[in-house]
């Protein structure tokens, strides 16, 4: 490739930034939803004041369908730097020195993974972006793909260059149609500007991307199962005889990182390892994106420095609990994470601190629960999800988790026994120790943590046959109090004729007939019916 062609391509990139940047600043400065200070652009509002956005830097700021706006804010200049100013080892060392750990859940150091893959000699290598986001309530990766797809593409191209790969796959859920559409448009635009495909920017480096749509199996978020799915096989985890950087996709060296990890790469290359390490904690550098959901005033995407406490996220950013309710717990890490009680809310959110209290970082789900949530029922909900999503390959996960769910179902139905708690503890230990993959090994974490921190709720379900949160329907009992005026409204509303009593006399509920539909409680004009 001639030097004039190379020069033209670089000049074209710089020209786009020169032209588009003032336009973008002008548009955003006129909009009250944005704060523009000394070329620093951020979203306005109290919700964003304590946030520090790196992976979400461009989210809701640029038009995700405009590659020009992405370039205007420095997009693809890190790729240019890797192609022309750094050798592969230097680029890997920047990522390695930054202490960026994988944001998909395991937290493995990204630089070490890339260094290992680069050291394997092979004519074919692959880069995979794991966008199979399956945790209930989680939408971090989806939002990045929908709002800033080029940051992920740029990160993947850089990864390909430094490890010696010319091809990548984005494994994304088919249930994310907008994300798929945005990725397709972004790939097309990147190729149009010679930022993807053959001879990128005249550097002689080729890299192409392909989308593979997953059918929604939660287990395909596990690396080996994901690889099986891309290869056209049933997505089931494999025993790790080799690391994926040695033998991965099509038996070739492969690196797998998730969406948020790749979204960090461009800025680390641009601003340096020391800048990234200055954010967060010594062991957990940078920021983390969370999907803050549940019983919280300000639900939404939150990106904060590692080391921020749960209290700060839930109360200072999230605005606390609505309707004056008391907070009961925060669950981090999705179905594989633990339930954390309020007295541990000063815990720093980083890889080590969360693990020390029996939870995990996971991919970034953060569910807030209040006094109306039953922790036994919450554990049952997550176990029901895990049992449904198990691939069935190994016995501990396939059968053990099913037994755990059955015991939880007994307890929430009023049929639990004291010895069930001992059996639950034993089962959870065996499943954790002997399951094949990460899904099975962490499946019982919600049960283990809720039994540890909220054991009294389990005991009340078994010994007193009560659910203080009134969430376990089978344990609920309805009573007519002395305030009853005998108006007969509840009697008329009851669909199964479980209420008896004459006009102007105190009514009675036959609990053997009652289906606990709540119709009487909602209908009573004097609040004479209680549920407990």
C-alpha positions in Angstrom: 0.0 0.0 0.0 1.4 3.4 -1.0 2.2 6.0 1.6 -0.1 8.5 -0.1 -3.1 6.1 0.3 -2.2 5.7 4.0 -1.9 9.4 4.5 -5.3 10.0 2.8 -7.0 7.5 5.1 -5.6 9.0 8.2 -6.3 12.5 7.0 -9.9 11.5 6.3 -10.3 10.2 9.9 -8.9 13.5 11.3 -11.0 15.6 8.9 -14.2 13.9 10.1 -13.2 14.7 13.7 -12.4 18.3 12.8 -15.7 18.9 11.1 -18.1 16.8 13.3 -16.8 17.7 16.7 -17.9 21.4 16.7 -21.3 20.3 15.3 -21.8 17.8 18.1 -20.7 20.3 20.8 -23.1 22.9 19.4 -26.0 20.4 19.4 -25.4 19.2 22.9 -24.7 22.7 24.4 -28.2 23.8 23.4 -29.8 20.8 25.1 -30.5 21.1 28.9 -30.0 17.3 29.2 -26.3 17.7 28.8 -23.5 19.5 30.5 -20.6 20.7 28.3 -17.6 22.0 30.3 -14.1 22.5 28.7 -14.9 19.9 26.0 -16.1 17.5 28.7 -19.6 16.2 27.9 -21.8 14.5 30.4 -25.5 13.9 31.1 -27.0 16.4 33.5 -29.0 15.6 36.6 -28.4 14.4 40.2 -28.6 10.7 39.0 -25.3 11.3 37.0 -23.4 13.5 39.5 -21.6 10.6 41.3 -21.2 8.5 38.2 -18.0 8.3 36.2 -18.6 7.0 32.7 -16.0 5.2 30.7 -17.8 2.2 29.1 -20.9 4.4 28.9 -19.0 7.5 27.9 -20.9 8.0 24.7 -24.2 6.4 25.7 -27.2 8.8 25.2 -24.7 11.4 24.0 -23.9 10.5 20.4 -26.2 9.2 17.7 -25.3 5.5 17.7 -26.1 5.3 14.0 -23.5 8.0 13.2 -19.9 6.8 12.9 -19.0 10.5 12.4 -20.1 11.4 15.9 -18.2 8.5 17.3 -15.1 9.6 15.5 -15.8 13.2 16.6 -15.3 12.1 20.3 -12.0 10.3 19.5 -13.4 7.1 18.2 -11.1 4.8 16.2 -8.1 7.0 17.0 -7.0 4.3 19.5 -7.1 1.8 16.7 -5.0 4.2 14.6 -2.5 4.4 17.5 -2.3 0.6 17.8 -1.9 0.2 14.0 0.8 2.9 13.5 2.4 4.0 16.8 2.6 0.9 19.0 3.8 -2.5 18.4 1.6 -5.4 19.6 3.6 -6.0 22.8 3.4 -2.4 23.7 -0.4 -2.3 23.3 -0.8 -5.5 25.3 1.3 -4.1 28.1 -0.9 -1.0 28.3 -3.9 -3.2 28.8 -2.0 -5.5 31.2 -0.6 -2.5 33.2 -4.1 -0.9 33.4 -5.3 -3.9 35.5 -8.5 -4.1 33.5 -10.3 -7.2 34.6 -13.0 -8.9 32.6 -16.4 -7.4 33.2 -18.4 -10.5 32.3 -18.3 -12.0 35.8 -15.1 -14.0 36.2 -12.9 -10.9 36.4 -9.8 -12.5 34.8 -7.1 -9.9 33.9 -7.7 -8.9 30.3 -4.1 -8.1 29.5 -2.9 -11.5 30.7 -5.5 -13.2 28.6 -4.4 -11.3 25.5 -0.7 -11.8 26.2 -1.3 -15.6 26.5 -3.2 -15.7 23.2 -0.5 -13.6 21.4 2.2 -16.1 22.6 0.5 -19.0 20.9 1.7 -19.6 17.3 -1.2 -20.3 14.9 -2.2 -19.1 11.4 -5.8 -18.7 12.7 -7.0 -17.1 15.8 -10.3 -15.7 16.9 -11.7 -12.8 18.9 -15.2 -13.3 20.4 -17.4 -10.7 22.1 -19.7 -12.4 24.6 -23.0 -10.4 24.3 -25.1 -13.2 25.6 -26.5 -11.2 28.5 -28.9 -13.5 30.3 -29.2 -12.4 33.9 -32.8 -11.4 34.9 -33.0 -7.6 35.0 -29.6 -7.0 33.4 -29.3 -4.8 30.4 -25.8 -3.2 30.6 -24.4 -4.9 27.5 -27.5 -4.4 25.5 -27.5 -0.7 26.2 -23.8 -0.3 25.1 -24.5 -2.2 21.8 -27.6 -0.1 21.2 -26.1 3.2 22.2 -22.4 2.9 21.3 -21.7 -0.1 19.1 -18.5 1.3 17.6 -16.7 1.3 21.0 -17.1 -2.5 21.0 -16.1 -2.9 17.4 -13.0 -0.8 17.9 -12.0 -2.8 21.0 -12.4 -6.1 19.1 -10.3 -4.9 16.2 -7.5 -3.8 18.6 -7.7 -7.2 20.3 -7.4 -8.9 16.9 -4.4 -6.8 15.9 -2.4 -7.4 19.1 -3.0 -11.2 19.4 -2.7 -11.9 15.6 -6.3 -12.6 14.7 -8.1 -11.6 11.5 -11.6 -12.6 12.4 -14.1 -12.0 15.2 -17.6 -13.0 16.3 -20.1 -11.0 18.3 -22.4 -13.6 20.0 -25.5 -11.7 20.7 -29.0 -12.7 21.8 -31.7 -12.8 19.1 -34.0 -11.2 21.8 -32.0 -8.0 21.3 -33.3 -7.0 17.9 -32.3 -3.3 18.3 -28.8 -4.2 19.4 -28.4 -6.6 16.4 -29.7 -3.8 14.0 -27.2 -1.3 15.5 -24.3 -3.7 15.2 -25.1 -4.5 11.6 -25.3 -0.7 10.7 -22.0 0.0 12.7 -20.2 -2.9 10.9 -21.3 -1.6 7.6 -20.3 2.0 8.4 -16.9 0.9 9.7 -16.2 -1.0 6.5 -17.3 2.0 4.4 -14.6 4.1 6.2 -12.0 1.3 5.8 -11.9 0.8 9.6 -13.0 -2.8 9.3 -12.2 -5.4 6.6 -9.2 -5.6 4.3 -6.1 -3.4 4.8 -7.5 -1.3 7.6 -6.5 2.4 7.1 -3.8 1.2 4.7 -1.9 -0.6 7.5 -1.9 -4.0 5.8 -3.9 -5.5 8.7 -7.1 -7.3 7.9 -9.9 -7.9 10.4 -13.6 -8.8 9.8 -16.5 -9.3 12.1 -19.6 -11.6 12.0 -22.7 -11.7 14.2 -23.9 -15.0 15.6 -27.4 -14.9 17.2 -28.0 -16.9 20.3 -31.4 -18.5 20.9 -31.5 -17.3 24.5 -29.9 -20.1 26.5 -28.5 -18.7 29.7 -25.8 -21.4 29.7 -24.3 -20.0 26.5 -22.9 -17.1 28.4 -20.3 -19.7 29.6 -17.3 -19.6 27.3 -17.1 -23.2 26.2 -20.8 -23.4 25.7 -20.8 -20.2 23.7 -18.0 -21.7 21.4 -20.1 -24.8 20.9 -23.1 -22.7 19.8 -21.0 -20.6 17.3 -19.8 -23.9 15.8 -23.4 -24.9 15.2 -23.5 -27.5 18.1 -25.8 -27.6 21.1 -24.5 -25.0 23.6 -23.2 -27.1 26.4 -20.2 -26.4 28.7 -17.1 -28.5 28.1 -14.4 -29.7 30.5 -11.5 -27.3 30.2 -8.6 -29.6 29.1 -7.2 -26.5 27.4 -7.7 -22.8 28.0 -9.5 -21.1 25.1 -6.4 -19.1 24.3 -4.8 -22.4 23.4 -7.7 -24.2 21.8 -11.0 -22.4 21.5 -13.2 -21.8 18.5 -12.7 -24.4 15.8 -9.8 -25.7 17.9 -7.9 -22.5 17.3 -6.5 -20.0 19.9 -9.4 -17.7 20.9 -10.0 -14.9 23.4 -13.4 -14.2 24.8 -14.3 -10.9 26.4 -17.7 -9.3 27.1 -19.2 -6.1 25.7 -18.2 -3.8 28.6 -14.6 -5.1 28.6 -14.2 -4.2 24.9 -15.9 -0.9 25.4 -13.1 0.1 27.8 -10.2 -0.8 25.5 -10.2 2.3 23.3 -10.0 4.8 26.2 -7.3 2.8 28.0 -5.1 2.8 24.8 -5.9 6.5 24.3 -5.4 7.8 27.9 -3.0 5.2 29.3 -2.8 2.5 31.9 -2.0 5.0 34.8 -5.1 7.0 34.1 -7.3 3.9 34.3 -5.5 2.6 37.4 -6.1 5.9 39.1 -9.8 5.0 39.1 -11.2 2.3 41.4 -9.2 0.2 43.8 -5.8 -1.4 43.6 -7.2 -4.9 42.8 -10.2 -3.7 40.8 -9.2 -0.8 38.6 -11.6 1.4 36.6 -15.4 1.6 36.7 -18.2 -0.9 36.6 -21.6 -0.6 35.0 -24.6 -1.8 36.9 -28.3 -2.2 36.0 -29.8 -0.8 39.2 -33.3 -2.3 39.3 -36.0 -3.3 41.8 -37.4 -1.4 44.7 -35.4 1.8 44.1 -36.5 5.4 43.3 -34.1 5.9 40.4 -33.6 2.7 38.5 -31.3 2.7 35.5 -27.8 2.2 34.3 -25.2 3.3 36.8 -21.4 3.4 36.1 -19.3 4.1 39.2 -15.6 3.7 40.2 -14.8 0.3 41.7 -14.8 0.6 45.4 -18.0 2.7 45.6 -20.2 1.3 48.4 -23.6 -0.3 48.0 -25.0 2.5 50.2 -23.7 5.2 47.8 -25.2 3.4 44.7 -28.6 2.6 46.2 -29.2 5.7 48.3 -27.1 8.6 46.8 -27.5 7.6 43.2 -30.6 5.4 43.3 -32.5 7.8 45.6 -33.3 5.1 48.2 -36.5 3.0 48.5 -39.9 4.4 47.3 -43.1 4.8 49.4 -41.2 4.9 52.7 -40.5 1.2 52.8 -37.6 -0.4 54.6 -34.8 -1.9 52.5 -34.2 -5.5 53.1 -31.4 -6.6 50.8 -29.5 -6.0 47.6 -28.7 -8.9 45.3 -25.6 -8.6 43.1 -24.3 -10.8 40.3 -27.6 -12.1 38.9 -28.8 -15.7 39.5 -25.2 -16.6 40.6 -24.9 -13.8 43.1 -25.7 -13.4 46.8 -28.2 -11.5 48.8 -26.6 -8.8 50.9 -28.3 -7.4 54.1 -28.4 -3.7 55.1 -25.7 -4.0 57.7 -23.2 -4.8 55.0 -24.1 -1.9 52.7 -20.9 -0.2 53.5 -19.1 -2.9 51.6 -17.1 -1.7 48.6 -18.3 -2.9 45.3 -15.2 -4.6 43.8 -14.2 -8.2 43.0 -12.6 -9.1 46.3 -15.0 -7.3 48.7 -18.1 -8.8 47.3 -16.6 -12.3 47.3 -15.7 -11.9 51.0 -19.3 -11.4 51.9 -20.6 -14.3 49.8 -21.6 -12.5 46.6 -20.0 -11.8 43.3 -19.7 -8.9 40.9 -21.2 -10.9 38.0 -21.9 -9.0 34.9 -23.5 -6.1 36.8 -27.0 -6.8 37.9 -28.0 -5.1 41.1 -31.5 -5.8 42.4 -32.9 -3.8 45.4 -35.4 -5.5 47.7 -37.6 -4.0 50.4 -39.7 -5.3 53.3 -42.3 -6.8 51.0 -39.8 -9.2 49.5 -39.5 -12.7 51.1 -35.9 -13.9 51.0 -37.0 -17.6 50.8 -39.2 -16.7 47.8 -36.4 -14.7 46.2 -34.0 -17.7 46.5 -36.8 -19.9 45.0 -37.2 -17.5 42.1 -33.5 -17.6 41.2 -33.3 -21.4 41.6 -36.4 -21.8 39.4 -34.5 -19.8 36.7 -31.3 -21.8 37.1 -33.1 -25.2 37.0 -34.9 -24.0 33.8 -31.7 -22.9 32.2 -29.5 -25.8 33.2 -28.1 -27.6 30.1 -28.5 -30.9 32.0 -25.0 -32.2 31.2 -23.8 -32.8 34.7 -25.7 -34.5 37.5 -25.1 -32.0 40.4 -26.6 -29.2 38.4 -29.3 -31.2 36.6 -30.6 -33.1 39.6 -29.1 -31.3 42.6 -30.5 -27.9 41.8 -33.9 -29.5 41.1 -33.9 -31.0 44.6 -32.9 -27.6 46.1 -35.9 -26.0 44.3 -38.2 -28.7 45.5 -37.2 -28.1 49.1 -37.6 -24.4 48.7 -41.1 -25.0 47.2 -41.9 -27.1 50.3 -40.8 -24.4 52.7 -42.8 -21.6 50.9 -45.9 -23.9 50.7 -45.9 -24.5 54.5 -44.7 -28.1 54.2 -41.1 -27.5 55.3 -39.3 -29.3 58.2 -36.4 -28.3 60.4 -34.2 -30.9 58.8 -34.7 -29.4 55.4 -32.3 -26.6 56.3 -29.6 -29.1 57.0 -30.3 -30.9 53.7 -30.3 -27.6 51.8 -26.9 -26.7 53.2 -25.4 -30.1 52.3 -26.9 -30.0 48.8 -25.6 -26.5 48.1 -22.1 -27.5 49.2 -22.0 -30.6 47.0 -23.4 -28.8 43.9 -20.9 -26.0 44.3 -18.0 -28.4 44.7 -18.9 -30.8 41.9 -20.7 -29.0 39.0 -19.0 -28.9 35.7 -19.2 -25.2 34.8 -19.5 -21.8 36.5 -23.3 -21.8 36.1 -23.7 -24.9 38.3 -20.9 -24.0 40.7 -22.6 -20.7 41.6 -26.3 -21.7 41.1 -27.0 -22.0 44.8 -25.3 -18.8 45.9 -28.7 -17.0 46.4 -29.7 -19.9 48.6 -26.5 -20.0 50.6 -26.3 -16.3 51.2 -30.0 -15.9 52.0 -29.8 -18.8 54.5 -26.7 -17.2 56.1 -28.0 -13.7 56.4 -31.8 -14.3 56.7 -32.0 -17.6 58.4 -34.8 -16.4 60.7 -37.1 -16.1 57.7 -36.5 -19.7 56.7 -37.2 -20.7 60.4 -40.4 -18.7 60.6 -41.6 -20.3 57.3 -41.0 -23.8 58.8 -41.6 -23.4 62.5 -44.3 -20.7 62.6 -45.8 -21.3 59.1 -45.6 -17.5 58.5 -44.2 -15.3 55.8 -43.7 -11.8 57.2 -43.4 -10.3 53.8 -46.8 -11.9 52.8 -45.2 -13.1 49.6 -45.7 -16.8 50.0 -49.3 -17.3 49.1 -49.7 -20.8 50.7 -48.7 -19.4 54.1 -51.1 -16.4 54.1 -54.2 -16.4 56.3 -57.0 -13.9 56.1 -59.0 -12.8 59.1 -62.1 -10.7 59.7 -61.5 -8.3 62.6 -64.0 -6.8 65.1 -64.1 -3.6 63.0 -66.4 -5.5 60.5 -69.7 -3.6 60.0 -71.4 -6.5 58.2 -71.9 -4.7 55.0 -71.6 -7.9 52.9 -69.3 -6.3 50.2 -66.5 -8.8 50.8 -69.0 -11.7 50.7 -70.2 -10.5 47.2 -66.7 -10.1 46.0 -65.4 -13.5 47.1 -65.3 -15.8 43.9 -65.5 -19.1 45.9 -68.1 -18.2 48.6 -65.6 -18.6 51.4 -67.1 -15.8 53.4 -70.2 -16.2 55.6 -72.2 -13.9 57.8 -75.6 -12.1 57.9 -76.2 -8.4 57.3 -74.8 -6.1 60.0 -73.1 -9.0 61.8 -69.4 -9.9 61.9 -68.4 -12.1 58.9 -66.1 -15.1 58.9 -63.7 -16.5 56.3 -63.5 -20.3 55.8 -59.8 -20.8 55.3 -60.3 -24.3 53.9 -62.2 -22.8 51.0 -60.3 -19.4 50.7 -58.1 -19.2 47.6 -56.2 -16.2 48.9 -57.1 -14.0 45.9 -57.1 -10.8 48.0 -60.5 -9.7 46.6 -62.0 -9.3 50.1 -59.1 -7.4 51.5 -59.2 -4.9 48.6 -63.0 -4.6 48.8 -63.5 -4.0 52.5 -64.5 -0.3 53.0 -63.4 -0.2 56.7 -60.2 -2.3 56.5 -61.6 -4.9 58.7 -59.9 -7.8 56.9 -56.2 -8.4 57.5 -53.7 -10.8 55.9 -50.8 -12.3 57.7 
